[in-house]
Structures are given as structure tokens and as C-alpha cells.
């Protein structure tokens, strides 16, 4: 069976883990493989790509991945036995948005008296976010979300802390990376992501951005191996009690971004901290489509659903709740 194009997923079934490879609409278990990280490390060590590594291992029985997802058996498409060795971060102000929004943005940018810090950052990306190959372009906005413990499996609830002011979705493209033994970052593919954030907190003051991003998030269910299409068109929706209360198309991929993927990757991995051998990086690339911009106020139980054809099954997660009492610091 051809494995091009290829998507990968991770399962836990009856206490055992497995990796599923999907190509041309058919899903099979990858023989003798329990995690995508194990598969990636073996390919890096052998000097071959993931498709070749899977070809050598071979495929076993077929899998109904949609049924496995419905049964709660699908995990995030990348993880690590020690979650502290997963860095979850992202870049914002990277997407051009709709044509109408883009025109308004350019009109505002023409008048520097209207330029907020966000507008200035966006303009920097427009002017210098696509450097020539091998060169560094302008730095993007960057934020930290957490370690691997903050990645929520597809279908599971995204707990919103009780101190939060908003539980908002962000439909995004996420890059998935594994660092080789010498610290070289290897991109193994892309996944759909919900970069769950608190937009009301952020809107109080832009300097609260760091607080607004310290939330859980979700990626998957499947990882698209290799390069992502330049023009990705998907749908973001919210369901409440089974009914769609908000739905909107979203655009991502380099054709819809002010920065190149390579520039965003370079500015992340230029820091040695993110190139520790054996570590995993999950990096969100931003979005221009948010329900909060349309006045939607979410509530626990609402279900976010993000879909885009190249990535297989949709990513759906309900909003949960996490009591977060004020911490007491003791003195020794």
C-alpha cells in the first residue's frame, strides 16, 4: 500500500499503545510501533524519512480510526513519556485574514497615528516576514503555552481555570518537531490545533497576553507527515447542546500568512533551549478567525470543532472547568 500522502495517529486500546498510518483513506497499524516519537527517533537515527521507516516496519490490520476516536482511544499525535520534555509555544499576528479585513488593515497601516503595537508588529511581518531561503527575517510575536502536560487528547475536555475570563478557541496549524541527538530540530509534520486562549483577559491590556496563553490546548487527531499545503481552508464551529451556534471558515498555510513557515521556525529554534536533544516541540502558527470577534460568549459544555480536508478527522473538544483556588506560599 502506498503511504503517500501520509497521516499518523496514536491510539491507546486495552492498555496498549499503537501508531496508525492512514493513506488514501485506509488506516493500518504500523507494525511493532507504540509511539510516533519512537518512530521519528528511529528514522532520524537511520537517516531516512518517516515513510521509508514505516515501509521497512510494515503494516498490520486495518483500523476504523473514526470509531476509535468516538471510543476515546485516540491520543494527541505526539507526546513524550516525560511531559516536561515537550515545549508548547506559538507565534501570533502571522495571518492575513479575509480580503476585507486585509484591506482595512492596510488602510490603517498607512496612517501611522493609528498604529497600535499589534499593527506595528503585523506591519513588520508584512515587510520582512518572508526572507530569502537561509536568511533570517523579522522576528514574530512569540508566546509560551506550557509543557506536554497541557496537551489535551482529541475529544477530551479543555479545562478552563476558574480565574479565567474567557474560554476561546483558536483554529490553527501546529508544527510538530523532534530534536535529534545533536540538537537538530526535525519537523515530522503538521496537525490541526486548537490554541485555547483567554481573549477577554488579553483585551484588558496587551501585556496580559502571556497570562491569556497559559492554558491547555489540543492537537490532532492526525498528523500530516511532510509539508503542509500552502493554501489550507477549513471550518471552525461551536456546538451547544448539539446545535451549531457559530461557524466560520478559516484560512491558514503560507499563502495566507505574512511570515514564511521557515522564518517562524528559525526564530523559535534559534534559542538553544528549544534544541535540547530528544525534546519535542509543538508550535502553533496563529490564526485570523475567532468566535470572540463576533461577540460569542462560550460556556462549559460547548464543543469546539475544527476541520480541514488535508488533516483527516476533525478536532473536537468540549469546554471543561477547573477549580483554581488562590495558592498559599509557605515559608521554610
C-alpha positions as CSV (number, residue, x, y, z in Angstrom):
1,X,0.0,0.0,0.0
2,X,1.3,3.5,-0.9
3,X,1.8,5.7,2.2
4,X,1.9,9.0,0.2
5,X,0.4,11.3,1.4
6,X,0.6,10.0,4.9
7,X,-1.1,10.8,8.2
8,X,-0.2,9.4,11.6
9,X,-2.3,8.9,14.8
10,X,-1.7,7.4,18.2
11,X,-4.0,5.0,20.0
12,X,-4.3,3.5,23.4
13,X,-6.5,0.4,23.3
14,X,-6.9,-2.0,26.2
15,X,-3.9,-0.6,27.9
16,X,-1.6,-0.9,24.9
17,X,-0.4,1.8,22.6
18,X,-0.2,1.8,18.8
19,X,0.5,4.0,15.9
20,X,-1.9,4.2,12.9
21,X,-0.8,5.2,9.4
22,X,-3.5,6.5,7.0
23,X,-3.1,6.8,3.3
24,X,-5.7,7.1,0.5
25,X,-8.5,6.8,3.1
26,X,-7.3,3.5,4.6
27,X,-5.8,3.2,8.1
28,X,-3.5,0.4,9.3
29,X,-1.4,-0.2,12.4
30,X,2.3,0.3,12.0
31,X,3.9,-3.0,12.9
32,X,5.9,-3.1,16.2
33,X,5.4,0.6,16.9
34,X,3.9,2.1,20.0
35,X,4.6,5.9,19.7
36,X,5.2,8.5,16.9
37,X,8.2,9.7,18.9
38,X,9.7,6.2,18.8
39,X,9.1,6.1,15.0
40,X,10.6,9.5,14.5
41,X,13.7,8.8,16.6
42,X,14.3,5.6,14.7
43,X,14.0,7.4,11.3
44,X,16.4,10.1,12.4
45,X,19.0,7.6,13.7
46,X,18.8,5.6,10.4
47,X,18.9,8.7,8.2
48,X,15.7,8.0,6.4
49,X,12.3,9.7,6.3
50,X,9.1,8.5,8.1
51,X,7.6,6.9,5.0
52,X,10.7,4.8,4.5
53,X,10.8,3.8,8.1
54,X,7.1,2.7,8.0
55,X,7.8,0.9,4.8
56,X,10.5,-1.1,6.4
57,X,8.4,-1.9,9.5
58,X,5.3,-2.8,7.5
59,X,1.6,-2.5,8.3
60,X,-0.7,-4.8,10.2
61,X,-4.5,-5.0,10.4
62,X,-6.8,-2.2,9.3
63,X,-8.3,0.3,11.9
64,X,-11.5,2.2,11.9
65,X,-10.0,5.5,13.1
66,X,-13.3,7.3,13.4
67,X,-14.7,4.6,15.6
68,X,-11.5,4.7,17.7
69,X,-11.9,8.5,18.1
70,X,-15.6,8.1,19.2
71,X,-14.5,5.5,21.7
72,X,-11.9,7.8,23.3
73,X,-9.0,5.7,22.2
74,X,-7.2,8.4,20.1
75,X,-4.4,10.3,21.8
76,X,-2.6,13.5,20.7
77,X,-0.5,12.6,17.7
78,X,2.8,13.4,19.6
79,X,3.8,13.1,23.2
80,X,6.7,12.1,25.4
81,X,7.0,9.8,28.4
82,X,8.2,12.8,30.4
83,X,5.9,15.7,29.5
84,X,8.5,18.2,30.7
85,X,10.4,17.4,27.5
86,X,7.6,18.8,25.3
87,X,7.7,22.6,24.6
88,X,4.3,24.0,23.6
89,X,4.6,27.6,22.2
90,X,3.3,29.7,19.3
91,X,3.5,32.8,17.2
92,X,0.8,35.4,16.6
93,X,-0.1,38.2,14.3
94,X,1.0,36.0,11.4
95,X,-2.2,35.7,9.3
96,X,-3.6,38.0,6.7
97,X,-7.2,37.3,7.4
98,X,-10.0,37.9,4.9
99,X,-9.6,40.2,1.9
100,X,-12.0,42.7,3.5
101,X,-10.1,42.7,6.8
102,X,-6.8,42.9,5.0
103,X,-7.9,46.0,3.1
104,X,-8.9,47.7,6.3
105,X,-5.6,46.7,7.9
106,X,-3.7,48.3,5.0
107,X,-5.7,51.5,5.3
108,X,-5.0,51.7,9.0
109,X,-1.3,50.9,8.5
110,X,-1.0,53.8,6.0
111,X,-1.7,56.2,8.9
112,X,1.0,55.7,11.5
113,X,-1.0,57.7,14.0
114,X,-3.4,54.7,14.1
115,X,-0.7,52.1,14.5
116,X,-1.0,50.2,17.8
117,X,1.7,47.8,18.9
118,X,-0.2,45.0,17.3
119,X,-0.5,46.9,14.0
120,X,3.3,47.7,14.1
121,X,4.1,44.0,14.7
122,X,1.8,43.0,11.8
123,X,3.4,45.5,9.5
124,X,6.9,44.2,10.4
125,X,5.7,40.8,9.3
126,X,4.3,42.1,6.0
127,X,7.5,43.9,5.3
128,X,10.1,41.4,6.4
129,X,8.5,38.0,7.3
130,X,9.4,36.2,4.1
131,X,13.2,36.4,3.8
132,X,15.2,34.5,1.1
133,X,16.0,30.9,1.9
134,X,18.6,30.5,4.5
135,X,18.3,34.1,5.8
136,X,16.6,35.5,8.9
137,X,13.6,37.7,8.5
138,X,11.8,39.9,11.1
139,X,11.0,38.4,14.5
140,X,7.3,37.4,15.1
141,X,5.4,37.8,18.3
142,X,6.1,34.7,20.4
143,X,4.3,33.1,23.3
144,X,4.7,30.1,25.7
145,X,1.7,27.8,26.5
146,X,3.2,25.1,28.6
147,X,4.8,21.6,28.5
148,X,3.4,18.3,27.3
149,X,1.0,18.1,30.3
150,X,-1.1,20.9,28.8
151,X,-1.8,18.9,25.6
152,X,-5.4,17.5,25.8
153,X,-6.3,14.5,23.7
154,X,-8.9,14.9,20.9
155,X,-12.4,14.5,22.3
156,X,-11.4,15.3,25.9
157,X,-12.5,18.4,27.7
158,X,-10.4,21.6,27.7
159,X,-10.5,22.7,31.3
160,X,-10.9,26.4,31.7
161,X,-9.5,27.7,35.1
162,X,-11.9,29.3,37.5
163,X,-9.9,32.5,37.4
164,X,-10.2,32.8,33.6
165,X,-12.5,35.4,32.0
166,X,-13.0,33.6,28.6
167,X,-12.6,30.1,27.1
168,X,-12.0,30.8,23.5
169,X,-10.9,28.6,20.5
170,X,-8.1,29.4,18.0
171,X,-8.2,27.2,14.9
172,X,-4.5,26.9,13.9
173,X,-1.9,24.9,12.1
174,X,0.6,23.4,14.5
175,X,4.1,22.2,13.6
176,X,5.4,19.1,15.3
177,X,9.1,18.7,15.8
178,X,11.6,16.2,17.3
179,X,15.1,17.2,18.2
180,X,17.8,14.7,17.1
181,X,20.7,13.5,19.3
182,X,22.8,16.5,18.1
183,X,20.0,19.0,18.8
184,X,19.0,19.4,15.2
185,X,15.2,20.0,15.0
186,X,13.4,17.7,12.6
187,X,9.9,18.7,11.5
188,X,7.8,15.5,11.3
189,X,4.7,17.1,10.1
190,X,1.7,19.4,10.9
191,X,-1.6,18.9,12.8
192,X,-4.8,20.8,13.3
193,X,-4.7,22.7,16.6
194,X,-7.0,24.5,19.0
195,X,-4.8,27.0,20.7
196,X,-7.3,27.6,23.5
197,X,-6.8,31.1,25.0
198,X,-8.4,33.7,27.2
199,X,-9.2,36.6,24.9
200,X,-11.1,38.7,27.4
201,X,-8.0,38.7,29.7
202,X,-5.8,39.7,26.7
203,X,-8.1,42.5,25.7
204,X,-7.8,44.2,29.1
205,X,-4.2,45.0,28.3
206,X,-1.9,43.6,25.6
207,X,0.7,43.0,28.3
208,X,-1.6,40.3,29.6
209,X,-1.0,38.2,26.5
210,X,1.3,35.9,28.4
211,X,-1.4,35.2,31.0
212,X,-4.0,34.6,28.3
213,X,-1.9,32.0,26.6
214,X,-1.1,29.9,29.7
215,X,-3.9,27.4,29.0
216,X,-4.3,23.9,27.8
217,X,-4.6,23.2,24.1
218,X,-5.4,20.3,21.7
219,X,-3.8,19.0,18.5
220,X,-4.8,16.2,16.2
221,X,-6.4,13.8,15.9
222,X,-4.0,13.1,12.9
223,X,-0.5,14.4,12.0
224,X,0.1,15.1,8.3
225,X,3.6,14.0,7.5
226,X,5.8,16.2,5.4
227,X,5.0,19.7,4.1
228,X,1.6,21.3,4.6
229,X,-0.3,22.7,1.6
230,X,0.3,26.4,1.0
231,X,-3.4,27.2,1.0
232,X,-5.4,25.5,3.7
233,X,-9.1,26.1,4.0
234,X,-11.0,24.8,7.0
235,X,-14.1,25.4,9.1
236,X,-14.3,26.3,12.8
237,X,-17.6,25.8,14.6
238,X,-19.1,25.8,18.1
239,X,-21.8,23.4,19.1
240,X,-24.1,23.9,22.1
241,X,-26.4,21.1,23.2
242,X,-25.8,19.5,19.8
243,X,-26.7,22.7,17.8
244,X,-24.2,24.8,15.8
245,X,-24.3,28.3,17.4
246,X,-21.3,29.7,15.4
247,X,-19.5,28.6,12.3
248,X,-16.9,30.3,10.1
249,X,-14.3,29.3,7.5
250,X,-10.6,29.9,8.4
251,X,-7.6,30.1,6.2
252,X,-4.0,29.1,7.0
253,X,-0.9,27.9,5.3
254,X,1.9,30.1,3.9
255,X,-0.3,31.6,1.1
256,X,-2.5,33.1,3.9
257,X,0.3,34.2,6.2
258,X,2.6,37.3,6.5
259,X,5.5,35.1,7.6
260,X,7.0,32.1,5.9
261,X,7.0,28.9,8.0
262,X,10.8,28.8,7.7
263,X,11.1,32.3,9.3
264,X,8.8,31.3,12.2
265,X,10.7,28.1,12.7
266,X,14.0,29.8,12.6
267,X,13.1,32.4,15.2
268,X,11.8,29.7,17.5
269,X,14.8,27.3,17.2
270,X,17.4,30.0,17.3
271,X,17.2,29.6,21.0
272,X,19.3,26.6,22.2
273,X,16.8,26.0,25.0
274,X,14.4,24.7,22.3
275,X,17.0,22.4,20.7
276,X,17.7,20.1,23.6
277,X,18.4,16.6,22.2
278,X,15.4,14.3,22.4
279,X,12.9,17.1,23.2
280,X,9.6,17.6,21.3
281,X,8.3,21.0,20.2
282,X,4.7,21.7,19.3
283,X,4.4,25.2,17.7
284,X,1.2,27.0,16.9
285,X,1.4,29.3,13.8
286,X,-1.5,31.6,14.5
287,X,-5.0,32.4,13.2
288,X,-7.2,35.2,11.9
289,X,-10.6,33.6,12.9
290,X,-12.0,33.8,16.4
291,X,-15.6,33.5,17.6
292,X,-15.0,36.1,20.3
293,X,-14.5,38.7,17.5
294,X,-18.2,38.0,16.6
295,X,-19.4,38.5,20.2
296,X,-19.7,34.8,21.1
297,X,-19.6,34.1,24.8
298,X,-18.7,30.4,25.3
299,X,-19.7,28.3,28.3
300,X,-18.7,24.9,29.8
301,X,-20.1,22.1,27.7
302,X,-19.8,24.0,24.4
303,X,-17.9,21.9,21.8
304,X,-15.2,23.3,19.5
305,X,-14.9,21.6,16.2
306,X,-12.0,22.4,13.8
307,X,-11.7,20.6,10.4
308,X,-9.7,21.0,7.2
309,X,-9.5,18.3,4.5
310,X,-5.8,17.6,4.4
311,X,-5.8,16.6,8.1
312,X,-8.4,13.8,8.1
313,X,-10.7,13.6,11.1
314,X,-11.9,16.9,12.7
315,X,-10.5,18.0,16.1
316,X,-13.4,18.4,18.6
317,X,-13.1,19.2,22.3
318,X,-15.7,20.4,24.8
319,X,-15.0,23.2,27.3
320,X,-14.5,21.9,30.8
321,X,-14.0,23.6,34.2
322,X,-11.1,23.5,36.6
323,X,-11.3,25.0,40.1
324,X,-8.2,27.0,40.7
325,X,-8.1,28.4,44.2
326,X,-5.7,31.1,45.2
327,X,-2.3,29.4,46.1
328,X,-0.8,29.8,49.5
329,X,3.0,30.1,49.5
330,X,4.6,28.8,52.7
331,X,7.9,29.9,54.1
332,X,10.6,27.4,55.3
